Amino acid sequence: MTNLSETADITDLTSLRDALRAFAAARQWQPFHTPKNLSMALIKETAEIVEHFQWATPEESLALTPEKKAAVAEEIADVLMYLVQLADVLAIDPLTAARVKIVKNVEKYPATEPVLQDQS
């Protein structure tokens, strides 16, 4: 991707992956996009999300100002992009991996009936 207008074509994980490939290729960054480097960048960006919520109460974390929400959105974008790049380098389909993991989670953590409080 070399043109900002091309971002409108990013509508799913595959097109995001392709745009990130093109972006890195245009800058000759592929040699640096190893699982080690991408996972380190991913954890750094994830920590930047955490910084926005450090010391906030649960209520404050749910009531972000528009400016704070925009800043968190940028960090979420960074995390998503590094995660997609890491999955690409490792030839892992993130949606397939998520589907498999959800099935495992359903088996590991079965739903329970809600506990009804005594109304007396």
C-alpha positions in Angstrom: 0.0 0.0 0.0 1.5 3.3 -1.1 -1.6 5.4 -1.4 -3.8 6.6 1.4 -6.9 6.1 -0.7 -6.2 2.4 -0.7 -7.2 2.1 2.9 -10.9 2.1 1.9 -10.3 -1.3 0.4 -9.4 -2.7 3.8 -12.6 -4.5 4.8 -11.5 -7.7 6.4 -8.5 -9.5 7.9 -7.3 -10.7 4.5 -7.3 -7.2 2.9 -5.7 -5.8 6.1 -3.0 -8.5 5.8 -2.4 -7.7 2.1 -2.2 -3.9 2.8 0.3 -4.5 5.6 2.4 -6.8 3.3 2.4 -4.0 0.7 3.2 -1.3 3.3 6.2 -3.3 4.6 7.4 -4.3 1.1 7.4 -0.6 0.0 9.7 0.2 2.9 11.8 -3.0 2.6 10.9 -3.9 6.2 10.2 -7.7 5.6 13.7 -8.8 7.0 12.7 -7.2 10.3 9.3 -8.8 10.5 10.3 -11.9 12.3 8.1 -13.6 14.9 10.5 -12.4 17.6 10.4 -8.8 16.5 6.7 -8.7 15.8 5.7 -10.3 19.1 7.9 -7.8 20.9 6.3 -4.9 19.1 2.9 -6.4 19.8 3.5 -6.6 23.6 4.8 -3.0 23.6 1.7 -1.7 21.9 -0.5 -3.8 24.2 1.2 -2.1 27.1 0.4 1.3 25.6 -3.3 0.4 25.8 -2.9 -0.5 29.5 -1.3 2.9 30.2 -4.6 4.6 29.3 -6.4 2.7 32.0 -3.7 2.6 34.7 -5.1 4.0 38.0 -8.6 4.5 36.5 -11.6 3.1 38.3 -13.8 0.6 36.5 -16.3 3.4 36.0 -13.7 5.8 34.6 -12.5 3.1 32.2 -16.0 2.8 30.8 -16.5 6.5 30.4 -13.6 7.7 28.1 -13.5 11.2 26.8 -13.6 11.4 23.0 -9.9 12.3 23.0 -9.0 9.3 25.2 -11.1 7.0 23.2 -9.4 8.1 20.0 -6.0 7.5 21.6 -7.0 4.0 22.7 -8.4 3.3 19.2 -4.9 4.1 17.8 -3.3 1.6 20.2 -5.9 -1.0 19.4 -5.1 -0.5 15.7 -1.4 -1.0 16.4 -2.1 -4.2 18.3 -4.4 -5.5 15.5 -1.9 -4.7 12.8 1.1 -6.4 14.6 -1.1 -9.4 15.4 -2.1 -9.8 11.8 1.5 -9.5 10.7 2.6 -12.0 13.2 -0.1 -14.5 12.1 0.9 -13.9 8.5 4.6 -14.6 9.1 3.7 -17.8 10.9 1.1 -18.8 8.3 -1.7 -18.8 10.9 -5.2 -17.8 9.9 -6.3 -15.8 12.9 -10.0 -16.4 12.3 -9.5 -20.1 12.2 -7.4 -20.0 15.3 -10.1 -18.0 17.1 -12.8 -20.4 16.0 -10.8 -23.4 17.3 -10.1 -21.5 20.6 -13.7 -20.6 21.1 -14.7 -24.3 20.8 -12.0 -25.2 23.4 -13.2 -22.4 25.7 -16.8 -23.6 25.5 -15.7 -27.1 26.5 -13.4 -25.8 29.2 -15.9 -23.3 30.6 -19.4 -24.6 30.2 -22.2 -22.1 30.7 -24.0 -22.3 34.0 -27.6 -21.4 34.9 -27.7 -17.9 36.5 -28.0 -17.9 40.2 -31.4 -16.5 41.2 -31.4 -14.3 44.3 -33.9 -15.1 47.0 -36.7 -12.5 46.6 -38.0 -12.9 50.2 
